[in-house]
Amino acid sequence: MDLRTALAFALPIGVGIAALGSGIGLGKAVAAAMEATGRQPEASGKILITMAVGCAFIEALTIYALVVVFMFSGKLQ
């Protein structure tokens, strides 16, 4: 198996794993924020801001994975 074939198989699998991990992480973050808001409704503003920052970092990691895939997909041609 040459490098191009290995990249052709690995790149979609890598993006899929990154998206799956991101989805799980976002689900846990939102679930924890909703539970915390249910326990202390008066702190919902602080909880929302913290959750949004955390979700942005999680999404940034997924976007980095997508950028790396686009960079390596240029090597396939």
C-alpha positions in Angstrom: 0.0 0.0 0.0 1.5 3.3 -1.0 1.1 6.7 0.7 -1.7 7.9 -1.4 -3.8 4.9 -0.8 -3.2 5.0 2.9 -4.1 8.7 3.0 -7.3 8.0 0.9 -8.4 5.6 3.6 -7.2 7.4 6.7 -8.4 10.9 6.0 -12.2 10.2 6.0 -11.8 7.9 9.0 -9.9 10.6 10.9 -12.5 13.3 10.2 -15.2 10.8 11.3 -13.4 10.1 14.6 -12.9 13.9 15.2 -16.6 14.6 14.5 -17.7 11.7 16.8 -15.5 13.0 19.6 -16.7 16.5 19.1 -20.3 15.4 19.2 -19.8 13.4 22.4 -17.9 16.3 24.0 -20.5 18.9 23.1 -23.3 16.6 24.3 -21.7 16.2 27.7 -21.0 19.9 28.0 -24.5 20.9 27.2 -26.0 18.2 29.4 -23.8 19.3 32.3 -24.8 23.0 31.7 -28.5 22.2 31.6 -28.2 20.2 34.9 -26.3 23.0 36.5 -28.9 25.5 35.4 -31.6 23.3 36.8 -29.9 23.2 40.1 -29.1 27.0 40.3 -31.2 29.0 37.9 -29.8 32.3 39.2 -26.4 31.4 37.9 -27.6 30.6 34.4 -25.7 33.6 32.8 -22.4 32.5 34.1 -23.1 28.8 33.2 -24.1 29.8 29.7 -21.0 31.9 29.1 -18.7 29.1 30.4 -20.5 26.5 28.3 -20.2 28.6 25.1 -16.5 29.1 25.6 -16.0 25.4 26.2 -18.1 24.5 23.1 -16.1 27.0 21.0 -12.8 25.2 22.0 -14.3 21.8 21.2 -15.5 23.0 17.8 -12.1 24.6 17.1 -10.4 21.2 17.6 -12.8 19.7 15.0 -12.1 22.5 12.6 -8.4 22.0 13.0 -8.8 18.3 12.1 -10.8 19.3 9.0 -8.0 21.7 8.0 -5.4 19.0 8.3 -7.5 16.7 6.2 -7.8 19.4 3.5 -4.0 19.9 3.7 -3.3 16.2 3.3 -5.9 15.7 0.6 -3.8 18.0 -1.6 -1.1 15.3 -1.4 -3.4 12.7 -3.0 -3.1 14.4 -6.4 
